[in-house]
Amino acid sequence: MKDFPSKRDFFYIVGFLVIAIIFIVSGRLSDNTSVVDYVGFAGTIVSILLAVIAIIYSFYQSSTYENSTQKLEITAKKIEQITNELSEVAEISGNIKYLKDTVDKINNIVVKIEANLYEDINQKPQQDIFNNTKANTGNGYNYDENFFGNVASNLTVLAAIVVVWIQKSHKKNLPFNIKDCTRYFIEDIMFERESNVRFIGIENAINGLLIAYEHLFFFKLTKLNENEFKVEEFDKHFANVIEGGNHNLNLLNKHFEDIERILTIKK
């Protein structure tokens, strides 16, 4: 009992006293009509005030509810918009991933082709016909100047540029740089801006020409690094035809002069 009276006990006692006082006052003033009228009037005023407060509160609640509903609708629309955008982004991301995978596959194929081309270039022909003082013969062909004159007259522009570049590199004792040759052909022959796809295509075409012409004994190459080949030998009859100029290659003389200038600068 040492905690008596506690705070709760205090409220109970005060509540009982207030109720008792109300009963006593009501009993004693029940016969007083003036007091009853005042109390009734006060109750009426309080009722009116409570009714006004209730009306105002209901309007406030209605307005708040409407604003909340509006905000919810706006939020729902934003969520829907963001969801659609995320869906589009996810679809684009999927397409980008597919495109990247495709590009990677193509790149791997190109790398494998290029590796095989370089491997083939390093597989030298078994015959050595370059030191023969007579007309060279290989693969059943009579490799004299008449033969190479016909070859020179039927070369494509790319093949002519490559062959002359190799012949001039051999003459100046310089390596044949495949990337310099590719870049020159794209910019100065095709008059195009260098692009990765175009560059790889022309470079692979030149690789193919190197393999074909080396196996036909037009020249002998040794790979020095990824970009350069040492020209070990170049058929002297073919060199005489190129330097003689009695063929359709004359149309490309300006470009051959450019090649000469490029190689002179390198030397």
GIWOMO-V42324 format. One record per backbone hydrogen bond with DSSP energy under -1.0 kcal/mol. NH is the residue of the N-H (numbers start at 0). CO is the residue of the C=O. E is the energy in kcal/mol with one decimal. If there is no record, write none. Layout:
# GIWOMO-V42324
nh=NH co=CO e=E
nh=NH co=CO e=E
This chain:
# GIWOMO-V42324
nh=3 co=0 e=-1.7
nh=9 co=5 e=-2.2
nh=10 co=6 e=-1.9
nh=11 co=7 e=-2.2
nh=12 co=8 e=-2.5
nh=13 co=9 e=-2.5
nh=14 co=10 e=-2.5
nh=15 co=11 e=-2.5
nh=16 co=12 e=-2.3
nh=17 co=13 e=-2.4
nh=18 co=14 e=-2.4
nh=19 co=15 e=-2.4
nh=20 co=16 e=-2.6
nh=21 co=17 e=-2.5
nh=22 co=18 e=-2.5
nh=23 co=19 e=-2.4
nh=24 co=20 e=-3.0
nh=25 co=21 e=-2.8
nh=26 co=22 e=-2.2
nh=27 co=23 e=-2.2
nh=28 co=24 e=-2.4
nh=31 co=28 e=-1.2
nh=35 co=31 e=-1.9
nh=36 co=32 e=-2.4
nh=37 co=33 e=-2.5
nh=38 co=34 e=-2.8
nh=39 co=35 e=-2.5
nh=40 co=36 e=-2.8
nh=41 co=37 e=-2.8
nh=42 co=38 e=-2.3
nh=43 co=39 e=-2.2
nh=44 co=40 e=-2.6
nh=45 co=41 e=-2.7
nh=46 co=42 e=-2.5
nh=47 co=43 e=-2.5
nh=48 co=44 e=-2.6
nh=49 co=45 e=-2.6
nh=50 co=46 e=-2.4
nh=51 co=47 e=-2.6
nh=52 co=48 e=-2.7
nh=53 co=49 e=-2.5
nh=54 co=50 e=-2.4
nh=55 co=51 e=-2.7
nh=56 co=52 e=-2.7
nh=57 co=53 e=-2.3
nh=58 co=54 e=-2.3
nh=59 co=55 e=-2.4
nh=60 co=56 e=-3.0
nh=61 co=57 e=-2.6
nh=62 co=58 e=-2.7
nh=63 co=59 e=-2.7
nh=64 co=60 e=-2.7
nh=65 co=61 e=-2.4
nh=66 co=62 e=-2.6
nh=67 co=63 e=-2.6
nh=68 co=64 e=-2.8
nh=69 co=65 e=-2.6
nh=70 co=66 e=-2.6
nh=71 co=67 e=-2.5
nh=72 co=68 e=-2.4
nh=73 co=69 e=-2.6
nh=74 co=70 e=-2.9
nh=75 co=71 e=-2.7
nh=76 co=72 e=-2.5
nh=77 co=73 e=-2.4
nh=78 co=74 e=-2.6
nh=79 co=75 e=-2.5
nh=80 co=76 e=-2.6
nh=81 co=77 e=-3.0
nh=82 co=78 e=-2.6
nh=83 co=79 e=-2.3
nh=84 co=80 e=-2.6
nh=85 co=81 e=-3.0
nh=86 co=82 e=-2.3
nh=87 co=83 e=-2.4
nh=88 co=84 e=-3.0
nh=89 co=85 e=-2.8
nh=90 co=86 e=-2.1
nh=91 co=87 e=-2.9
nh=92 co=88 e=-3.1
nh=93 co=89 e=-2.1
nh=94 co=90 e=-2.3
nh=95 co=91 e=-2.9
nh=96 co=92 e=-2.4
nh=97 co=93 e=-2.3
nh=98 co=94 e=-2.8
nh=99 co=95 e=-3.0
nh=100 co=96 e=-2.7
nh=101 co=97 e=-2.4
nh=102 co=98 e=-2.8
nh=103 co=99 e=-2.8
nh=104 co=100 e=-2.3
nh=105 co=101 e=-2.6
nh=106 co=102 e=-3.0
nh=107 co=103 e=-2.5
nh=108 co=104 e=-2.3
nh=109 co=105 e=-2.7
nh=110 co=106 e=-2.7
nh=111 co=107 e=-2.5
nh=112 co=108 e=-2.8
nh=113 co=109 e=-3.1
nh=114 co=110 e=-2.7
nh=115 co=111 e=-2.6
nh=116 co=112 e=-2.5
nh=117 co=113 e=-2.5
nh=118 co=114 e=-2.2
nh=119 co=115 e=-2.6
nh=120 co=116 e=-2.3
nh=121 co=117 e=-1.6
nh=122 co=119 e=-1.1
nh=123 co=121 e=-1.2
nh=135 co=142 e=-1.2
nh=137 co=140 e=-1.3
nh=140 co=137 e=-1.9
nh=142 co=135 e=-3.7
nh=143 co=141 e=-2.1
nh=147 co=143 e=-2.2
nh=148 co=144 e=-1.9
nh=149 co=145 e=-1.8
nh=150 co=146 e=-2.0
nh=151 co=147 e=-2.9
nh=152 co=148 e=-1.7
nh=153 co=150 e=-1.1
nh=159 co=155 e=-2.7
nh=160 co=156 e=-2.5
nh=161 co=157 e=-2.4
nh=162 co=158 e=-2.8
nh=163 co=159 e=-2.6
nh=164 co=160 e=-2.4
nh=165 co=161 e=-2.4
nh=166 co=162 e=-2.6
nh=167 co=163 e=-2.7
nh=168 co=164 e=-2.1
nh=169 co=165 e=-2.4
nh=170 co=166 e=-2.1
nh=171 co=167 e=-2.0
nh=173 co=168 e=-3.4
nh=175 co=228 e=-3.4
nh=177 co=226 e=-2.5
nh=180 co=176 e=-1.9
nh=181 co=177 e=-2.2
nh=182 co=178 e=-2.7
nh=183 co=179 e=-2.3
nh=184 co=180 e=-2.2
nh=185 co=181 e=-2.2
nh=186 co=182 e=-2.4
nh=187 co=183 e=-2.9
nh=188 co=184 e=-1.0
nh=189 co=184 e=-2.3
nh=191 co=185 e=-2.3
nh=198 co=194 e=-3.0
nh=199 co=195 e=-2.4
nh=200 co=196 e=-2.1
nh=201 co=197 e=-2.5
nh=202 co=198 e=-2.6
nh=203 co=199 e=-2.4
nh=204 co=200 e=-1.8
nh=205 co=201 e=-2.4
nh=206 co=202 e=-2.3
nh=207 co=203 e=-2.1
nh=208 co=204 e=-1.9
nh=209 co=205 e=-2.5
nh=210 co=206 e=-2.2
nh=211 co=207 e=-2.5
nh=212 co=208 e=-2.9
nh=213 co=209 e=-2.0
nh=214 co=210 e=-1.9
nh=216 co=213 e=-1.6
nh=217 co=212 e=-2.7
nh=219 co=232 e=-2.3
nh=221 co=229 e=-2.0
nh=223 co=227 e=-2.3
nh=224 co=227 e=-1.5
nh=228 co=175 e=-2.0
nh=229 co=221 e=-3.4
nh=231 co=219 e=-1.9
nh=231 co=229 e=-1.1
nh=232 co=219 e=-1.2
nh=234 co=217 e=-2.7
nh=238 co=234 e=-2.5
nh=239 co=235 e=-2.5
nh=240 co=236 e=-2.0
nh=241 co=237 e=-2.4
nh=242 co=238 e=-2.5
nh=243 co=239 e=-2.2
nh=244 co=240 e=-1.6
nh=246 co=244 e=-1.4
nh=249 co=246 e=-1.5
nh=250 co=247 e=-1.4
nh=251 co=248 e=-2.4
nh=252 co=249 e=-1.8
nh=255 co=251 e=-2.1
nh=256 co=252 e=-2.3
nh=257 co=253 e=-1.7
nh=258 co=254 e=-2.3
nh=259 co=255 e=-2.4
nh=260 co=256 e=-2.2
nh=261 co=257 e=-2.6
nh=262 co=258 e=-2.6
nh=263 co=259 e=-2.1
nh=264 co=260 e=-2.1
nh=265 co=261 e=-1.8
nh=266 co=262 e=-2.0
